Amino acid sequence: MAGEESLREIVAGNVRAERARARIRQTELAVALGLSQSATSALEGGQREITLSEAGIICRILHVPLADLLKGADDDIFEAFGIPRA
């Protein structure tokens, strides 16, 4: 999978990058997710799995498609979700 990087780490990095691009503070994202700031930090740090429900909220808040959170993942991940590769 994209070298040694896990899907969790790939998604976490993409969430961080997209949140920064959207100029949304981590605390704002935490509130939207119903998580503490420290849990959101763990999510963005790749220390915690992101649930599908959380991914949906993140996409809505950051105004990005799920494919953007999966950038850098192997093709089989896109295929598993039925998402065309961007």
N, C-alpha and C positions, 0 to 999 in steps of 0.2 A: 504494500500500500504506500504509494508515494514515498519510496525510501523506507526509512524506519519509523516514520511518523504515523501514529495511530489516527484513526478516523476521529476519535475524541479530540485529539490535539489539533487536527486540521480544522474541524468545526470551531473549536475554541478560538483559534487564531483568526478565523474569518469573522466570528462574532465580534471580537475585539476591534478588528479593522473596520468593519461596517459601522459599529457603534461610534468609533472615532470620526469616521466620515460623516455620519449623521449628526455629529456634535451633541450626542446624548450622553449624559453622565451615567456612570455605572449605577449610582443610587436610583436614578430614574428608571433604568432598566429593571433593577431589583424590585421596585414598587410594582411595575407592570407585570412582572413574573410572580409576584407574591412571595418573594424570597428575601432573605436578609442580604445586606451588602456583601457580607463575607461569603455566603453561599454563591452569590453571583460572581464574586471574584474567583472562587474555586471553579465555577463553570467556565469562565473566561480563561482560566489558567490551565484548563485541560485536566484538572484534578477530579472533576465530577462529570458524569455522563449528562447529556442534555436529553430530556424526554421529547417525544414527538409533540406533545402539547406545548412544551416550552419553545420548541423550534417554531411552531406556528405563531406564538405570541411574539417571539423575537423578529420573525419575518414581517409581521404586521407593524410592529413598533418602528423597525428600521426601514420599512418600505423596500424590502428586497425579497426576491423569490428564494425558495429553498435551495435552488441550484447555486446561488451565490454563497450560501453557507457551506456547500459541499465542494467548492473550488479546491482543486488539488487532490481530491479523492480519486481512487481508481474508477475506471469505467463501469465495473460491475456494481458499484454502489449506485451510480446514476441509473443503471439498468434496473436494479432491484426496486428503486423508487418510481420507475417509469418516467424519469426526467431526461429529456434530451440534453446532451452535453452542450454547454454554452460555449 
